[in-house]
Amino acid sequence: MIRCLCLLLVLSASPHALAQDAPIRPLDAARDKPNILIIFTDDQGYADFGCFGSTTHKTPRMDELAQQGTKYTSFYAQAVCGPSRSALLTGRYPNRSGGWGMPADEITWAELMQTAGYQTAAIGKWDVSDRRAILPRMPLAQGFDYYFGALGANDNGTIHYHENNEKHSSSDDMGAITRLYTDKAIAYLKEKRDPDKPFALYLSHTMMHTDIDASPKFRGTSAGGLYGDVVEEFDYETGRLLDTLDELKLTDNTLVIYTTDNGPWNQIAYREREKGHPEGAKFWGDAGPLRAGKGSNYEAGVRVPAIIRWPGKVKAGAESDAIFATLDFLPTFATLCGFEVPKDRPIDGVDQTDLLLGKDADGNRNTFYYTSQANRKKNTFAVNGIRVGKWKYLKAEHVIGDYAQDKDREQVEELYDLEADLSETTNLASKHPEIVKQLREQMDTWWQAASGP
């Protein structure tokens, strides 16, 4: 597959904008060990921001971040919340890393960063300890020096906070969560961070997961209903956090990564419930040109928006369609931050340092597997498809959870050319049986190995 890194010439009069013509300097590991800031949202649509195609939501700070960094348009997470987080933290597909039930013996990039002299913090939704206070599987035991947030979601309109290993408080004010997490992240940078150490801050927002709500300052102010209010509040609060990096003179050596855990919760089956949405409000996020949404094996389930900024290192005003995934964070951080990738277990991520730094437009990933949790109680997984280059194969018999409606699809093998048909409208399986056979065999071979002891 031929992929290109297309440079966008962007002129901005924003007072926050970085110089667009900043020279790209070669990486010097001794001098340039970066701070890491991951901003991770929940159930957000691919096209919710202006820079990813929204004409409804006003997102000036995220649009500006895209101007200051590189926008990735073939970036993959996992189909649902817990599995997406275990994959991000460990560089391993959820069938290995456990999803909501991530075992205590999984190794996270935070643990490895600690060995490289980093100070680490997690703020927000954890969601990999079965949503319970199981100490060996909570953030402090998984590599984070500080934690504030919720171990699970806010599905029932209540959220329970922990600080480090202790219960902190509970609240039914869903409109306060985004600002609270941002305040905690800012306080960490200003008050808890050791200025003599590099830091890694993982900010995992609860929004835009049900029950959604915005603060009084933003409620009713957008053109996108309550969901639009939440998106625009997130944009504003992220701007506050980025301004704090400027204030503390941390911007130039901080690698900022924005992405989300899975696609928007937009399936028809859930429209009848519409938790957190008043009558007439837009239901969940905008998948843009992508098919389906959260939980699905179609692109809207797992292809998510992503922006990465590192002034002078990551090209500003650029767009890349190279295949990239949250799985790749751990091995990429190993190169950037100076630690060794674990050798006692399979790591599914690949080192994307050269892609980030503009040295290789194609990157190191040409394959992505579409997996789903087959049984949450038993914590078992299944593989449903594979992408290799432009070709995507989906097997006939899907094994998926309750989020997606892929179970309503016709049970046939599917083949899509994602370069020509991003929306997956034309099944080419009958026209290319040899490609179907090759991809099916590659997927089955990988799964057999990945499901072994």
WOWOTA-V709678 format. One record per helix or strand. SS is the DSSP state (H for helix, E for strand). FROM is the first residue (numbers start at 1). TO is the last residue. If there is no record, write none. Layout:
ss: [SS & SS]
from: [FROM & FROM]
to: [TO & TO]
This chain:
ss: [E & H & E & H & H & E & H & H & E & H & E & E & H & H & E & E & E & H & E & H & H & E & H & H & E & E & E & H & H & E & E & E & H & E & H]
from: [5 & 29 & 35 & 50 & 60 & 70 & 81 & 94 & 101 & 109 & 119 & 129 & 135 & 139 & 146 & 159 & 166 & 174 & 199 & 225 & 251 & 254 & 268 & 299 & 303 & 318 & 324 & 326 & 353 & 367 & 380 & 391 & 406 & 414 & 433]
to: [7 & 32 & 41 & 52 & 68 & 76 & 90 & 97 & 101 & 115 & 124 & 129 & 137 & 142 & 150 & 163 & 171 & 192 & 204 & 247 & 253 & 260 & 271 & 302 & 309 & 320 & 325 & 337 & 356 & 375 & 388 & 394 & 408 & 417 & 450]
